[in-house]
Amino acid sequence: MIRIKRVIFFLFAKFSGAKISKKAYFNNFTKLNSKTIISENCHFNGLRVLGQGSVIIEENFHSGAGCEIITDVHNYNGVALPYDDTYIVKNVHIEKNVWLGRHVIILGGVTIGEGAIIQAGSVVTKSIPKLAIAGGHPACVFSYRDNKHYKELS
């Protein structure tokens, strides 16, 4: 039954037009946009990509349930208040070996560096460096993974 669910979730994600590696795993409903690129060994437990910006997710990614990537916002500097009918679109790049806890929100224009970990419930508004452990609202770096140990494992 679990295998059938994974196939169904994969097909739903593929239907979006995203470019998805055959070695990506969908353990729960995942919504992608057509500008999403998924590398190998990525695990999705319920992630939604919202907006028209591109999202690149490199290999060995893992997301907890309820995560969102928001790639565009209403244009608040347009011709109407509080905003007009155009959007500000910004891309997102998630490098390899990144782990997102449950209910993480990533806003457009962000890069999450290789090996980073984002704490559950965080809102990522700025780029996170390689091997950082970050959390909060907005997410701030509070620690780093051990570089030597990380290199041994990767």
C-alpha positions as CSV (number, residue, x, y, z in Angstrom):
1,M,0.0,0.0,0.0
2,I,2.8,2.4,0.8
3,R,4.5,1.7,-2.5
4,I,1.2,2.5,-4.3
5,K,0.8,5.8,-2.4
6,R,4.4,6.8,-3.4
7,V,3.7,6.1,-7.0
8,I,0.5,8.2,-6.9
9,F,2.2,11.1,-5.1
10,F,5.1,10.9,-7.7
11,L,2.6,11.0,-10.6
12,F,0.8,14.1,-9.0
13,A,4.2,15.8,-8.7
14,K,5.2,14.9,-12.2
15,F,1.9,16.1,-13.6
16,S,2.9,19.7,-12.6
17,G,5.5,19.7,-15.4
18,A,8.4,19.8,-13.0
19,K,11.7,18.1,-14.0
20,I,12.0,15.2,-11.4
21,S,14.7,12.6,-11.1
22,K,13.4,9.0,-11.2
23,K,15.1,8.5,-7.9
24,A,13.0,11.1,-6.0
25,Y,10.6,9.8,-3.3
26,F,7.2,11.2,-2.5
27,N,5.9,10.0,0.8
28,N,3.0,12.4,0.9
29,F,1.2,14.8,-1.4
30,T,3.7,17.3,-2.9
31,K,2.7,20.2,-5.1
32,L,5.4,21.6,-7.5
33,N,5.4,24.2,-10.2
34,S,6.6,23.7,-13.8
35,K,9.9,25.5,-13.0
36,T,10.9,23.1,-10.3
37,I,14.0,20.8,-10.8
38,I,14.4,17.9,-8.4
39,S,17.7,15.9,-8.2
40,E,18.3,12.3,-7.1
41,N,17.6,10.9,-3.6
42,C,15.2,13.7,-2.6
43,H,12.5,12.8,-0.1
44,F,9.3,14.7,0.2
45,N,6.9,14.3,3.0
46,G,4.4,17.0,2.0
47,L,5.9,20.1,0.4
48,R,4.2,22.8,-1.7
49,V,5.9,25.1,-4.2
50,L,3.8,28.2,-4.6
51,G,4.3,30.9,-7.3
52,Q,6.0,31.2,-10.7
53,G,9.7,31.4,-9.7
54,S,12.1,28.5,-10.3
55,V,13.1,26.1,-7.6
56,I,16.2,24.0,-7.8
57,I,16.6,21.2,-5.2
58,E,19.8,19.3,-5.3
59,E,20.5,15.7,-4.3
60,N,19.9,14.2,-0.8
61,F,17.2,16.6,0.2
62,H,14.7,15.8,2.9
63,S,11.6,17.8,3.9
64,G,9.3,17.3,6.8
65,A,5.5,17.5,6.4
66,G,3.8,20.8,5.7
67,C,6.7,22.7,4.2
68,E,6.2,25.6,1.7
69,I,8.4,27.4,-0.8
70,I,6.8,30.7,-1.9
71,T,8.5,32.2,-5.0
72,D,6.4,35.3,-5.6
73,V,4.5,38.0,-3.8
74,H,2.1,40.7,-4.9
75,N,3.7,43.8,-6.3
76,Y,3.3,46.3,-3.4
77,N,5.2,49.0,-5.4
78,G,2.8,48.9,-8.4
79,V,0.0,51.2,-9.5
80,A,-2.6,50.3,-6.9
81,L,-2.9,50.0,-3.1
82,P,-2.3,47.8,-1.2
83,Y,-0.9,46.0,-4.3
84,D,-1.6,45.7,-8.0
85,D,-2.2,42.6,-10.1
86,T,1.4,41.9,-10.9
87,Y,3.9,39.8,-8.9
88,I,7.5,40.1,-7.8
89,V,9.1,36.7,-8.7
90,K,12.2,35.4,-7.0
91,N,13.9,32.0,-7.4
92,V,14.9,29.5,-4.7
93,H,18.0,27.2,-4.7
94,I,18.4,24.4,-2.2
95,E,21.9,22.8,-2.4
96,K,22.7,19.2,-1.7
97,N,22.2,17.4,1.7
98,V,19.7,19.9,3.1
99,W,17.1,18.9,5.7
100,L,14.0,20.9,6.4
101,G,12.0,20.2,9.6
102,R,8.2,20.2,9.6
103,H,6.3,23.3,8.6
104,V,9.3,25.3,7.3
105,I,8.5,28.2,5.0
106,I,11.1,29.4,2.5
107,L,10.6,32.8,0.7
108,G,11.8,33.7,-2.8
109,G,15.3,34.9,-3.4
110,V,16.8,32.4,-0.9
111,T,19.6,29.9,-1.3
112,I,20.0,27.3,1.4
113,G,23.6,26.1,1.4
114,E,25.0,22.6,1.2
115,G,24.4,20.5,4.3
116,A,22.2,23.0,6.1
117,I,19.5,22.1,8.5
118,I,16.4,24.2,9.0
119,Q,14.6,23.8,12.3
120,A,10.9,23.0,12.3
121,G,8.5,25.9,12.1
122,S,11.1,28.3,10.7
123,V,10.5,31.0,8.1
124,V,13.6,31.4,5.9
125,T,13.7,35.0,4.6
126,K,17.5,35.2,3.8
127,S,20.0,32.8,2.4
128,I,21.5,30.3,4.8
129,P,25.2,29.4,4.5
130,K,26.8,25.9,4.0
131,L,26.5,23.5,7.0
132,A,24.5,26.0,9.0
133,I,21.8,25.0,11.5
134,A,19.1,27.7,11.5
135,G,15.7,28.3,13.0
136,G,13.2,30.8,14.1
137,H,11.0,33.5,12.6
138,P,12.8,34.8,10.7
139,A,15.4,32.0,10.6
140,C,18.8,32.8,12.0
141,V,21.9,30.7,12.2
142,F,22.5,29.4,15.7
143,S,25.0,26.6,15.1
144,Y,27.0,24.8,12.4
145,R,27.5,21.1,11.6
146,D,31.0,19.7,12.1
147,N,32.8,20.3,8.8
148,K,35.3,17.4,9.2
149,H,32.5,14.9,10.1
150,Y,30.3,16.2,7.3
151,K,33.1,15.6,4.7
152,E,33.7,12.1,6.0
153,L,30.0,11.3,5.5
154,S,29.7,12.9,2.0
